[in-house]
């Protein structure tokens, strides 16, 4: 091999090695302050809050000091609500479908500290967010958009990457009866066409109203309907196993044909013995309603009957309920 080529190759490798070492050294000692809030496909971070009415529920939002060395400084990190990022997210995700937009959570439902302390020797800290969610209407998609503010004294650097500097927290209150039900056993038929194939939805989501009540959308109405708020069916669960179905919109002509009930069955997972599977079944659902907005000045009447099943998987090794449930 040509000696001059060998010399050239050696010098090239030496230059590359030196460059890599310089970058590694720079990364080694660079510490950024970040939120730990992994995002979904819609660009938000789902958090789950046990609904307790007037009672406060605290969610601990993690902050981290990134970098490959242990943090050796005390930081006072400034945090704030960031509505501008929410506006950008809504347009990027939904364009003109404003009924799909995330709404900024009203300040009456939460309180946050203005600063969070991170002590020297610690690479993480927890920011307590207190929620009080009584009377929240889950027809809307509520979001709490947070940002790490720049430090005027330059004692810390907020992570320059958007999804680390920001925490777009999608608020999901839950009770014992909320969640995504299997809808394959619930049939919806148009009045007069009972012998035709019924409408069946694979999943039906039930949203929190209070500690013992959820709502879901009637029949074939789902979250894509712009007027979905007009078709809420409430399900109130009693300790005796009964479920009372009702509606508060007289225009939908809700009629209950049969009293519903529910059962709860639990079993441990055969493969993961620490995992508890809880099945809640709503039986004997039987009601009628009118879709009065699909076609102007025309009521389309539907009959709905069958059952719904909610499976909730709980990791019995985790003490915090919101973390123990496999969402």
MOCOR-V325161 format. One record per helix or strand. SS is the DSSP state (h for helix, s for strand). FROM is the first residue (numbers start at 1). TO is the last residue. If there is no record, write none. Layout:
BEGIN
ss->SS from->FROM to->TO
ss->SS from->FROM to->TO
END
This chain:
BEGIN
ss->h from->3 to->28
ss->s from->33 to->35
ss->s from->45 to->50
ss->s from->57 to->65
ss->s from->75 to->81
ss->h from->83 to->94
ss->h from->98 to->100
ss->s from->102 to->104
ss->h from->107 to->109
ss->s from->110 to->112
ss->s from->115 to->118
ss->s from->124 to->131
ss->s from->141 to->148
ss->s from->158 to->158
ss->h from->162 to->165
ss->s from->166 to->174
ss->s from->179 to->182
ss->s from->186 to->190
ss->s from->199 to->199
ss->s from->203 to->210
ss->s from->213 to->217
ss->h from->228 to->231
ss->s from->232 to->237
ss->s from->242 to->246
ss->h from->250 to->252
ss->s from->255 to->256
ss->s from->260 to->268
ss->s from->275 to->295
ss->s from->298 to->315
ss->h from->321 to->324
ss->s from->325 to->325
END
